Amino acid sequence: MPAELHIASLVVHVLPRRVPALAAWIGQLPGARVHAHNALGKLVVTLEAGHERGLLDVLGRIQRAAGVLSATLVYQCVDSLDAMNEELSP
């Protein structure tokens, strides 16, 4: 099977007082990136992994973290690395 890339986006709701710490912690997880957060406790996160299990492992870690109220999958995509790296013609 060809190598794959799995990409997911999440909305993570956390306790407002935990935003800075959790945003920093999530950003250190393998394949995770925090794109935005606000003082009300909402974070926008993307995850990338070479297989579905990797995404699910990181998502589970986020969901179980102290101060996380919810971590909801918004979008998920999977494709071969070859297809992801193709140049698009104008």
Biopython code that builds the backbone (N, CA, C, O; Angstrom):
import numpy as np
from Bio.PDB.StructureBuilder import StructureBuilder

atoms = [
    (1, "MET", "N", (0.850, -1.173, 0.000)),
    (1, "MET", "CA", (0.000, 0.000, 0.000)),
    (1, "MET", "C", (0.899, 1.241, 0.000)),
    (1, "MET", "O", (1.895, 1.279, 0.724)),
    (2, "PRO", "N", (0.556, 2.263, -0.811)),
    (2, "PRO", "CA", (1.379, 3.474, -0.827)),
    (2, "PRO", "C", (1.271, 4.246, 0.489)),
    (2, "PRO", "O", (0.275, 4.150, 1.207)),
    (3, "ALA", "N", (2.317, 5.009, 0.784)),
    (3, "ALA", "CA", (2.323, 5.823, 2.002)),
    (3, "ALA", "C", (1.184, 6.833, 1.958)),
    (3, "ALA", "O", (0.865, 7.383, 0.904)),
    (4, "GLU", "N", (0.580, 7.066, 3.110)),
    (4, "GLU", "CA", (-0.577, 7.966, 3.208)),
    (4, "GLU", "C", (-0.272, 9.143, 4.117)),
    (4, "GLU", "O", (0.659, 9.112, 4.923)),
    (5, "LEU", "N", (-1.081, 10.179, 3.965)),
    (5, "LEU", "CA", (-1.070, 11.301, 4.888)),
    (5, "LEU", "C", (-2.496, 11.511, 5.362)),
    (5, "LEU", "O", (-3.409, 11.687, 4.555)),
    (6, "HIS", "N", (-2.681, 11.491, 6.671)),
    (6, "HIS", "CA", (-3.981, 11.740, 7.287)),
    (6, "HIS", "C", (-3.933, 13.137, 7.900)),
    (6, "HIS", "O", (-2.997, 13.476, 8.623)),
    (7, "ILE", "N", (-4.948, 13.938, 7.604)),
    (7, "ILE", "CA", (-5.047, 15.291, 8.133)),
    (7, "ILE", "C", (-6.416, 15.435, 8.773)),
    (7, "ILE", "O", (-7.423, 15.019, 8.201)),
    (8, "ALA", "N", (-6.450, 16.026, 9.964)),
    (8, "ALA", "CA", (-7.719, 16.255, 10.654)),
    (8, "ALA", "C", (-7.702, 17.647, 11.265)),
    (8, "ALA", "O", (-6.651, 18.168, 11.639)),
    (9, "SER", "N", (-8.888, 18.238, 11.358)),
    (9, "SER", "CA", (-9.010, 19.506, 12.083)),
    (9, "SER", "C", (-9.970, 19.301, 13.238)),
    (9, "SER", "O", (-10.927, 18.531, 13.154)),
    (10, "LEU", "N", (-9.685, 20.013, 14.324)),
    (10, "LEU", "CA", (-10.460, 19.878, 15.557)),
    (10, "LEU", "C", (-10.813, 21.249, 16.101)),
    (10, "LEU", "O", (-10.089, 22.223, 15.895)),
    (11, "VAL", "N", (-11.938, 21.309, 16.798)),
    (11, "VAL", "CA", (-12.229, 22.434, 17.674)),
    (11, "VAL", "C", (-12.144, 21.873, 19.080)),
    (11, "VAL", "O", (-12.832, 20.914, 19.429)),
    (12, "VAL", "N", (-11.290, 22.486, 19.875)),
    (12, "VAL", "CA", (-11.063, 22.024, 21.241)),
    (12, "VAL", "C", (-11.558, 23.103, 22.198)),
    (12, "VAL", "O", (-11.142, 24.258, 22.118)),
    (13, "HIS", "N", (-12.450, 22.712, 23.101)),
    (13, "HIS", "CA", (-12.930, 23.631, 24.139)),
    (13, "HIS", "C", (-12.250, 23.260, 25.450)),
    (13, "HIS", "O", (-12.260, 22.102, 25.870)),
    (14, "VAL", "N", (-11.657, 24.271, 26.090)),
    (14, "VAL", "CA", (-10.939, 24.045, 27.343)),
    (14, "VAL", "C", (-11.397, 25.067, 28.375)),
    (14, "VAL", "O", (-12.029, 26.070, 28.043)),
    (15, "LEU", "N", (-11.068, 24.795, 29.624)),
    (15, "LEU", "CA", (-11.336, 25.782, 30.668)),
    (15, "LEU", "C", (-10.549, 27.052, 30.328)),
    (15, "LEU", "O", (-9.357, 26.973, 30.028)),
    (16, "PRO", "N", (-11.194, 28.215, 30.369)),
    (16, "PRO", "CA", (-10.499, 29.447, 29.982)),
    (16, "PRO", "C", (-9.168, 29.669, 30.684)),
    (16, "PRO", "O", (-8.223, 30.147, 30.058)),
    (17, "ARG", "N", (-9.069, 29.341, 31.950)),
    (17, "ARG", "CA", (-7.809, 29.562, 32.671)),
    (17, "ARG", "C", (-6.695, 28.643, 32.176)),
    (17, "ARG", "O", (-5.526, 28.894, 32.467)),
    (18, "ARG", "N", (-7.030, 27.583, 31.433)),
    (18, "ARG", "CA", (-6.047, 26.604, 30.959)),
    (18, "ARG", "C", (-5.625, 26.830, 29.505)),
    (18, "ARG", "O", (-4.812, 26.077, 28.969)),
    (19, "VAL", "N", (-6.185, 27.876, 28.861)),
    (19, "VAL", "CA", (-5.883, 28.103, 27.441)),
    (19, "VAL", "C", (-4.381, 28.169, 27.164)),
    (19, "VAL", "O", (-3.900, 27.407, 26.326)),
    (20, "PRO", "N", (-3.621, 29.038, 27.825)),
    (20, "PRO", "CA", (-2.195, 29.127, 27.478)),
    (20, "PRO", "C", (-1.444, 27.803, 27.641)),
    (20, "PRO", "O", (-0.678, 27.407, 26.763)),
    (21, "ALA", "N", (-1.665, 27.132, 28.755)),
    (21, "ALA", "CA", (-0.940, 25.882, 29.018)),
    (21, "ALA", "C", (-1.335, 24.793, 28.036)),
    (21, "ALA", "O", (-0.474, 24.083, 27.516)),
    (22, "LEU", "N", (-2.637, 24.654, 27.776)),
    (22, "LEU", "CA", (-3.080, 23.591, 26.872)),
    (22, "LEU", "C", (-2.719, 23.893, 25.424)),
    (22, "LEU", "O", (-2.391, 22.975, 24.672)),
    (23, "ALA", "N", (-2.771, 25.147, 25.018)),
    (23, "ALA", "CA", (-2.360, 25.496, 23.654)),
    (23, "ALA", "C", (-0.888, 25.136, 23.450)),
    (23, "ALA", "O", (-0.520, 24.584, 22.414)),
    (24, "ALA", "N", (-0.058, 25.445, 24.429)),
    (24, "ALA", "CA", (1.368, 25.107, 24.329)),
    (24, "ALA", "C", (1.575, 23.591, 24.329)),
    (24, "ALA", "O", (2.362, 23.069, 23.538)),
    (25, "TRP", "N", (0.874, 22.893, 25.209)),
    (25, "TRP", "CA", (1.019, 21.436, 25.303)),
    (25, "TRP", "C", (0.564, 20.754, 24.015)),
    (25, "TRP", "O", (1.266, 19.886, 23.495)),
    (26, "ILE", "N", (-0.601, 21.137, 23.497)),
    (26, "ILE", "CA", (-1.106, 20.531, 22.261)),
    (26, "ILE", "C", (-0.128, 20.776, 21.121)),
    (26, "ILE", "O", (0.122, 19.880, 20.313)),
    (27, "GLY", "N", (0.425, 21.977, 21.050)),
    (27, "GLY", "CA", (1.372, 22.293, 19.990)),
    (27, "GLY", "C", (2.639, 21.450, 20.009)),
    (27, "GLY", "O", (3.349, 21.379, 19.006)),
    (28, "GLN", "N", (2.931, 20.808, 21.139)),
    (28, "GLN", "CA", (4.099, 19.938, 21.258)),
    (28, "GLN", "C", (3.804, 18.475, 20.932)),
    (28, "GLN", "O", (4.727, 17.667, 20.829)),
    (29, "LEU", "N", (2.521, 18.127, 20.768)),
    (29, "LEU", "CA", (2.170, 16.742, 20.447)),
    (29, "LEU", "C", (2.585, 16.423, 19.019)),
    (29, "LEU", "O", (2.597, 17.317, 18.173)),
    (30, "PRO", "N", (2.926, 15.163, 18.729)),
    (30, "PRO", "CA", (3.372, 14.791, 17.388)),
    (30, "PRO", "C", (2.314, 15.117, 16.325)),
    (30, "PRO", "O", (1.178, 14.651, 16.412)),
    (31, "GLY", "N", (2.694, 15.917, 15.326)),
    (31, "GLY", "CA", (1.811, 16.242, 14.212)),
    (31, "GLY", "C", (0.735, 17.259, 14.516)),
    (31, "GLY", "O", (-0.111, 17.518, 13.659)),
    (32, "ALA", "N", (0.729, 17.850, 15.706)),
    (32, "ALA", "CA", (-0.324, 18.792, 16.099)),
    (32, "ALA", "C", (0.141, 20.223, 15.900)),
    (32, "ALA", "O", (1.314, 20.549, 16.081)),
    (33, "ARG", "N", (-0.807, 21.066, 15.525)),
    (33, "ARG", "CA", (-0.538, 22.498, 15.383)),
    (33, "ARG", "C", (-1.766, 23.271, 15.839)),
    (33, "ARG", "O", (-2.880, 22.999, 15.391)),
    (34, "VAL", "N", (-1.563, 24.229, 16.723)),
    (34, "VAL", "CA", (-2.649, 25.108, 17.170)),
    (34, "VAL", "C", (-2.620, 26.342, 16.286)),
    (34, "VAL", "O", (-1.639, 27.086, 16.276)),
    (35, "HIS", "N", (-3.699, 26.557, 15.544)),
    (35, "HIS", "CA", (-3.765, 27.673, 14.596)),
    (35, "HIS", "C", (-4.349, 28.931, 15.224)),
    (35, "HIS", "O", (-4.003, 30.043, 14.827)),
    (36, "ALA", "N", (-5.226, 28.762, 16.194)),
    (36, "ALA", "CA", (-5.851, 29.914, 16.839)),
    (36, "ALA", "C", (-6.404, 29.482, 18.192)),
    (36, "ALA", "O", (-6.717, 28.312, 18.411)),
    (37, "HIS", "N", (-6.514, 30.453, 19.091)),
    (37, "HIS", "CA", (-7.181, 30.219, 20.375)),
    (37, "HIS", "C", (-7.661, 31.556, 20.896)),
    (37, "HIS", "O", (-7.171, 32.612, 20.495)),
    (38, "ASN", "N", (-8.634, 31.494, 21.802)),
    (38, "ASN", "CA", (-9.125, 32.740, 22.404)),
    (38, "ASN", "C", (-9.269, 32.570, 23.912)),
    (38, "ASN", "O", (-9.159, 31.467, 24.448)),
    (39, "ALA", "N", (-9.514, 33.675, 24.566)),
    (39, "ALA", "CA", (-9.589, 33.679, 26.030)),
    (39, "ALA", "C", (-10.814, 32.940, 26.563)),
    (39, "ALA", "O", (-10.871, 32.618, 27.750)),
    (40, "LEU", "N", (-11.790, 32.669, 25.703)),
    (40, "LEU", "CA", (-12.995, 31.953, 26.133)),
    (40, "LEU", "C", (-12.788, 30.443, 26.191)),
    (40, "LEU", "O", (-13.646, 29.716, 26.692)),
    (41, "GLY", "N", (-11.643, 29.964, 25.677)),
    (41, "GLY", "CA", (-11.345, 28.544, 25.780)),
    (41, "GLY", "C", (-11.517, 27.748, 24.507)),
    (41, "GLY", "O", (-11.606, 26.522, 24.562)),
    (42, "LYS", "N", (-11.567, 28.406, 23.364)),
    (42, "LYS", "CA", (-11.693, 27.688, 22.089)),
    (42, "LYS", "C", (-10.354, 27.676, 21.375)),
    (42, "LYS", "O", (-9.674, 28.698, 21.282)),
    (43, "LEU", "N", (-9.981, 26.488, 20.865)),
    (43, "LEU", "CA", (-8.754, 26.320, 20.105)),
    (43, "LEU", "C", (-9.078, 25.659, 18.774)),
    (43, "LEU", "O", (-9.937, 24.779, 18.704)),
    (44, "VAL", "N", (-8.395, 26.081, 17.725)),
    (44, "VAL", "CA", (-8.483, 25.447, 16.410)),
    (44, "VAL", "C", (-7.166, 24.708, 16.203)),
    (44, "VAL", "O", (-6.090, 25.303, 16.265)),
    (45, "VAL", "N", (-7.265, 23.399, 15.956)),
    (45, "VAL", "CA", (-6.096, 22.526, 15.917)),
    (45, "VAL", "C", (-6.140, 21.671, 14.658)),
    (45, "VAL", "O", (-7.209, 21.220, 14.247)),
    (46, "THR", "N", (-4.974, 21.447, 14.042)),
    (46, "THR", "CA", (-4.871, 20.432, 12.996)),
    (46, "THR", "C", (-3.912, 19.352, 13.453)),
    (46, "THR", "O", (-2.978, 19.598, 14.216)),
    (47, "LEU", "N", (-4.168, 18.148, 12.967)),
    (47, "LEU", "CA", (-3.321, 16.994, 13.231)),
    (47, "LEU", "C", (-2.911, 16.377, 11.906)),
    (47, "LEU", "O", (-3.709, 16.325, 10.970)),
    (48, "GLU", "N", (-1.682, 15.913, 11.820)),
    (48, "GLU", "CA", (-1.200, 15.184, 10.655)),
    (48, "GLU", "C", (-0.499, 13.930, 11.145)),
    (48, "GLU", "O", (0.225, 13.954, 12.141)),
    (49, "ALA", "N", (-0.726, 12.824, 10.425)),
    (49, "ALA", "CA", (-0.083, 11.563, 10.777)),
    (49, "ALA", "C", (-0.001, 10.688, 9.532)),
    (49, "ALA", "O", (-0.724, 10.892, 8.557)),
    (50, "GLY", "N", (0.887, 9.719, 9.589)),
    (50, "GLY", "CA", (1.059, 8.799, 8.478)),
    (50, "GLY", "C", (0.042, 7.673, 8.453)),
    (50, "GLY", "O", (-0.021, 6.905, 7.493)),
    (51, "HIS", "N", (-0.757, 7.574, 9.512)),
    (51, "HIS", "CA", (-1.791, 6.532, 9.567)),
    (51, "HIS", "C", (-2.903, 6.975, 10.512)),
    (51, "HIS", "O", (-2.709, 7.853, 11.353)),
    (52, "GLU", "N", (-4.058, 6.362, 10.361)),
    (52, "GLU", "CA", (-5.232, 6.724, 11.157)),
    (52, "GLU", "C", (-4.987, 6.562, 12.653)),
    (52, "GLU", "O", (-5.430, 7.385, 13.454)),
    (53, "ARG", "N", (-4.287, 5.507, 13.020)),
    (53, "ARG", "CA", (-4.030, 5.254, 14.443)),
    (53, "ARG", "C", (-3.293, 6.428, 15.097)),
    (53, "ARG", "O", (-3.564, 6.777, 16.246)),
    (54, "GLY", "N", (-2.367, 7.027, 14.359)),
    (54, "GLY", "CA", (-1.635, 8.176, 14.890)),
    (54, "GLY", "C", (-2.551, 9.338, 15.194)),
    (54, "GLY", "O", (-2.408, 9.988, 16.230)),
    (55, "LEU", "N", (-3.501, 9.613, 14.294)),
    (55, "LEU", "CA", (-4.474, 10.677, 14.547)),
    (55, "LEU", "C", (-5.312, 10.371, 15.773)),
    (55, "LEU", "O", (-5.507, 11.227, 16.636)),
    (56, "LEU", "N", (-5.801, 9.155, 15.843)),
    (56, "LEU", "CA", (-6.675, 8.775, 16.956)),
    (56, "LEU", "C", (-5.936, 8.813, 18.291)),
    (56, "LEU", "O", (-6.515, 9.190, 19.310)),
    (57, "ASP", "N", (-4.669, 8.428, 18.292)),
    (57, "ASP", "CA", (-3.888, 8.475, 19.533)),
    (57, "ASP", "C", (-3.757, 9.906, 20.050)),
    (57, "ASP", "O", (-3.961, 10.161, 21.237)),
    (58, "VAL", "N", (-3.418, 10.834, 19.161)),
    (58, "VAL", "CA", (-3.252, 12.229, 19.578)),
    (58, "VAL", "C", (-4.598, 12.821, 19.978)),
    (58, "VAL", "O", (-4.688, 13.526, 20.983)),
    (59, "LEU", "N", (-5.641, 12.544, 19.205)),
    (59, "LEU", "CA", (-6.977, 13.025, 19.558)),
    (59, "LEU", "C", (-7.375, 12.525, 20.941)),
    (59, "LEU", "O", (-7.903, 13.290, 21.748)),
    (60, "GLY", "N", (-7.130, 11.268, 21.219)),
    (60, "GLY", "CA", (-7.452, 10.710, 22.531)),
    (60, "GLY", "C", (-6.677, 11.376, 23.657)),
    (60, "GLY", "O", (-7.227, 11.623, 24.730)),
    (61, "ARG", "N", (-5.404, 11.669, 23.420)),
    (61, "ARG", "CA", (-4.601, 12.354, 24.440)),
    (61, "ARG", "C", (-5.172, 13.732, 24.735)),
    (61, "ARG", "O", (-5.242, 14.153, 25.889)),
    (62, "ILE", "N", (-5.581, 14.433, 23.675)),
    (62, "ILE", "CA", (-6.165, 15.761, 23.860)),
    (62, "ILE", "C", (-7.473, 15.646, 24.641)),
    (62, "ILE", "O", (-7.696, 16.403, 25.585)),
    (63, "GLN", "N", (-8.334, 14.712, 24.259)),
    (63, "GLN", "CA", (-9.633, 14.564, 24.918)),
    (63, "GLN", "C", (-9.498, 14.239, 26.402)),
    (63, "GLN", "O", (-10.342, 14.644, 27.202)),
    (64, "ARG", "N", (-8.454, 13.517, 26.777)),
    (64, "ARG", "CA", (-8.277, 13.092, 28.176)),
    (64, "ARG", "C", (-7.490, 14.084, 29.027)),
    (64, "ARG", "O", (-7.351, 13.881, 30.233)),
    (65, "ALA", "N", (-6.979, 15.141, 28.427)),
    (65, "ALA", "CA", (-6.139, 16.086, 29.169)),
    (65, "ALA", "C", (-6.960, 16.869, 30.185)),
    (65, "ALA", "O", (-8.104, 17.242, 29.927)),
    (66, "ALA", "N", (-6.363, 17.107, 31.330)),
    (66, "ALA", "CA", (-7.020, 17.905, 32.379)),
    (66, "ALA", "C", (-7.304, 19.303, 31.857)),
    (66, "ALA", "O", (-6.416, 19.972, 31.329)),
    (67, "GLY", "N", (-8.535, 19.735, 32.008)),
    (67, "GLY", "CA", (-8.932, 21.060, 31.559)),
    (67, "GLY", "C", (-9.591, 21.082, 30.198)),
    (67, "GLY", "O", (-10.144, 22.106, 29.798)),
    (68, "VAL", "N", (-9.542, 19.968, 29.474)),
    (68, "VAL", "CA", (-10.215, 19.887, 28.175)),
    (68, "VAL", "C", (-11.666, 19.488, 28.414)),
    (68, "VAL", "O", (-11.949, 18.473, 29.050)),
    (69, "LEU", "N", (-12.577, 20.300, 27.895)),
    (69, "LEU", "CA", (-14.010, 20.015, 28.016)),
    (69, "LEU", "C", (-14.492, 19.152, 26.858)),
    (69, "LEU", "O", (-15.314, 18.256, 27.049)),
    (70, "SER", "N", (-13.976, 19.423, 25.644)),
    (70, "SER", "CA", (-14.313, 18.610, 24.476)),
    (70, "SER", "C", (-13.286, 18.841, 23.390)),
    (70, "SER", "O", (-12.675, 19.907, 23.311)),
    (71, "ALA", "N", (-13.103, 17.837, 22.558)),
    (71, "ALA", "CA", (-12.259, 17.937, 21.371)),
    (71, "ALA", "C", (-13.048, 17.264, 20.260)),
    (71, "ALA", "O", (-13.213, 16.044, 20.251)),
    (72, "THR", "N", (-13.531, 18.067, 19.328)),
    (72, "THR", "CA", (-14.455, 17.589, 18.306)),
    (72, "THR", "C", (-13.788, 17.577, 16.942)),
    (72, "THR", "O", (-13.230, 18.583, 16.503)),
    (73, "LEU", "N", (-13.850, 16.437, 16.278)),
    (73, "LEU", "CA", (-13.334, 16.310, 14.922)),
    (73, "LEU", "C", (-14.253, 17.074, 13.975)),
    (73, "LEU", "O", (-15.459, 16.829, 13.937)),
    (74, "VAL", "N", (-13.677, 18.003, 13.210)),
    (74, "VAL", "CA", (-14.454, 18.808, 12.276)),
    (74, "VAL", "C", (-14.269, 18.303, 10.853)),
    (74, "VAL", "O", (-15.213, 18.298, 10.063)),
    (75, "TYR", "N", (-13.054, 17.880, 10.527)),
    (75, "TYR", "CA", (-12.728, 17.463, 9.160)),
    (75, "TYR", "C", (-11.622, 16.434, 9.222)),
    (75, "TYR", "O", (-10.736, 16.507, 10.074)),
    (76, "GLN", "N", (-11.680, 15.461, 8.300)),
    (76, "GLN", "CA", (-10.624, 14.473, 8.203)),
    (76, "GLN", "C", (-10.436, 14.113, 6.747)),
    (76, "GLN", "O", (-11.407, 13.917, 6.017)),
    (77, "CYS", "N", (-9.190, 14.025, 6.325)),
    (77, "CYS", "CA", (-8.862, 13.707, 4.939)),
    (77, "CYS", "C", (-7.729, 12.698, 4.939)),
    (77, "CYS", "O", (-6.846, 12.741, 5.795)),
    (78, "VAL", "N", (-7.757, 11.795, 3.982)),
    (78, "VAL", "CA", (-6.642, 10.867, 3.802)),
    (78, "VAL", "C", (-6.400, 10.723, 2.304)),
    (78, "VAL", "O", (-7.334, 10.628, 1.508)),
    (79, "ASP", "N", (-5.138, 10.711, 1.951)),
    (79, "ASP", "CA", (-4.764, 10.501, 0.556)),
    (79, "ASP", "C", (-3.343, 9.966, 0.545)),
    (79, "ASP", "O", (-2.645, 9.990, 1.559)),
    (80, "SER", "N", (-2.928, 9.486, -0.610)),
    (80, "SER", "CA", (-1.555, 8.998, -0.717)),
    (80, "SER", "C", (-0.600, 10.192, -0.690)),
    (80, "SER", "O", (-0.964, 11.300, -1.085)),
    (81, "LEU", "N", (0.611, 9.956, -0.225)),
    (81, "LEU", "CA", (1.615, 11.015, -0.224)),
    (81, "LEU", "C", (1.892, 11.491, -1.640)),
    (81, "LEU", "O", (2.129, 12.678, -1.863)),
    (82, "ASP", "N", (1.865, 10.571, -2.598)),
    (82, "ASP", "CA", (2.083, 10.955, -3.994)),
    (82, "ASP", "C", (1.022, 11.949, -4.452)),
    (82, "ASP", "O", (1.348, 12.955, -5.083)),
    (83, "ALA", "N", (-0.237, 11.681, -4.142)),
    (83, "ALA", "CA", (-1.318, 12.573, -4.550)),
    (83, "ALA", "C", (-1.222, 13.917, -3.822)),
    (83, "ALA", "O", (-1.493, 14.964, -4.408)),
    (84, "MET", "N", (-0.841, 13.883, -2.563)),
    (84, "MET", "CA", (-0.722, 15.135, -1.797)),
    (84, "MET", "C", (0.401, 16.018, -2.323)),
    (84, "MET", "O", (0.333, 17.242, -2.215)),
    (85, "ASN", "N", (1.434, 15.402, -2.891)),
    (85, "ASN", "CA", (2.588, 16.152, -3.360)),
    (85, "ASN", "C", (2.527, 16.525, -4.839)),
    (85, "ASN", "O", (3.455, 17.153, -5.351)),
    (86, "GLU", "N", (1.452, 16.152, -5.535)),
    (86, "GLU", "CA", (1.320, 16.504, -6.950)),
    (86, "GLU", "C", (1.211, 17.998, -7.120)),
    (86, "GLU", "O", (0.547, 18.680, -6.339)),
    (87, "GLU", "N", (1.865, 18.499, -8.143)),
    (87, "GLU", "CA", (1.744, 19.911, -8.504)),
    (87, "GLU", "C", (0.420, 20.098, -9.229)),
    (87, "GLU", "O", (0.060, 19.305, -10.099)),
    (88, "LEU", "N", (-0.296, 21.144, -8.868)),
    (88, "LEU", "CA", (-1.544, 21.451, -9.541)),
    (88, "LEU", "C", (-1.255, 22.380, -10.717)),
    (88, "LEU", "O", (-0.494, 23.339, -10.590)),
    (89, "SER", "N", (-1.863, 22.090, -11.845)),
    (89, "SER", "CA", (-1.694, 22.940, -13.026)),
    (89, "SER", "C", (-2.657, 24.104, -12.959)),
    (89, "SER", "O", (-3.793, 23.947, -12.512)),
    (90, "PRO", "N", (-2.208, 25.293, -13.406)),
    (90, "PRO", "CA", (-3.130, 26.440, -13.391)),
    (90, "PRO", "C", (-4.232, 26.290, -14.411)),
    (90, "PRO", "O", (-5.089, 27.165, -14.527)),
]
sb = StructureBuilder()
sb.init_structure("model")
sb.init_model(0)
sb.init_chain("A")
sb.init_seg("    ")
for serial, (resi, resn, name, xyz) in enumerate(atoms, 1):
    if name == "N":
        sb.init_residue(resn, " ", resi, " ")
    sb.init_atom(name, np.array(xyz, "f"), 0.0, 1.0, " ", f" {name:<3s}", serial, name[0])
structure = sb.get_structure()
